Amino acid sequence: MAEATFTSFTAQIEPVVTPRPTAVPVSAQPFAAASAGNTATSVTYRLVTSVEAIRALEPEWTALYRRSARPAQAFQQFHRLSAWLTAFADTRGADQPIVAIGHRNGHAVVIAPLAISRRQGLRVLTWMGEPAVQYGSILVDQVSDAVDLCSDVIDFAISETRPDLAHLRRVRTDFGLNASLAAEGFSVIERDAAPYLDFADKLTAEDYETRYPNKARKNRRRLLRRLEEQHTV
């Protein structure tokens, strides 16, 4: 079993002289970008900001998840984040949910579930689902330009929302998103690892008990005998 390690990124967004652009409504003309790894077709991006419009993304969100998500991306399932919208965004109103989505040939190829959070007077770009999600990620199709798609969708989200700071916590180091964020100039501010038990060489309960010291194993056997005196184990 491989250890799950995480990296947290941050980036201060430089102010611009031009007026701050507003979030693109669902009905607005989408932004188009040619992805470097795929020259056949361009990708059009748009920003979805209302709770109702985000929930309307469920069919294509779920379709992208089913064909491209890795097992470790369970926290990016639509129904999980929809529950967060109900519990936090709808009632508390502290975070503004945003979804940056890219389409190619009429199909969603990348979805970035994000949010704008207000902290100490700053507008901070974070993952949608905080603090309920254990780690953040972007859903992206299994294509040759996946890393470029991740970079482009983050670029688009930042250009449209103009946060003061981006703070994207707990990105798995075995995901290509790490390379995308590093390429975008994000700084690593934290590294972490999830605790785990490796059962690879533990075929039986007796094998597993070898991880304990002798005194602990004797105590466990004593407790087991007491239990067997009362019931069939």
SULGI-V164005 format. One record per backbone hydrogen bond with DSSP energy under -0.5 kcal/mol. CO is the residue of the C=O (numbers start at 1). NH is the residue of the N-H. Records with the same first field share a line. If there is no record, write none. Layout:
BEGIN
CO->NH ; NH
END
This chain:
BEGIN
3->5
4->194
5->173
6->192
7->171
8->189 ; 190
9->168
10->187
11->13 ; 166
12->14
23->25
25->28
31->45
33->35 ; 43
35->38
43->33
44->103
45->31
46->101
47->49
48->99
50->54
51->55
52->56
54->57
55->58
57->61
58->62
59->63
60->64
61->65
62->66
63->67
64->68
65->69
70->73
71->74
73->76
74->77
77->81
78->82
79->83
80->84
81->85
82->86
83->87
84->88 ; 89
85->90
88->92 ; 93
94->118
95->97
96->116
98->114
99->48 ; 101
100->112
101->46
102->109 ; 110
103->44
104->107
107->104
109->141
110->102
111->113 ; 139
112->100 ; 114
113->128
114->98
115->117 ; 126
116->96
117->119 ; 124
119->122
122->119 ; 124
123->164 ; 165
124->117 ; 126
125->167
126->115
127->130
129->132 ; 133
138->140
139->111
141->143
143->146
145->149
146->150
147->151
148->152
149->153
150->154
151->155
152->156
153->157
154->158
155->159
156->160
157->161
158->162
164->13
165->125
166->11
167->169
168->9
169->136
170->136 ; 172
171->7
172->175
175->178
176->179 ; 180
177->181
178->182
179->183
180->184
181->186
182->185
187->10 ; 189
190->8
192->6
197->199
199->202
201->203
204->208
205->209
206->210
207->210
208->211
209->212
213->217
214->218
215->219
216->220
217->221
218->222
219->223
220->224
221->225
222->226
223->227
224->228
225->229
226->230
227->230 ; 231
231->233
END
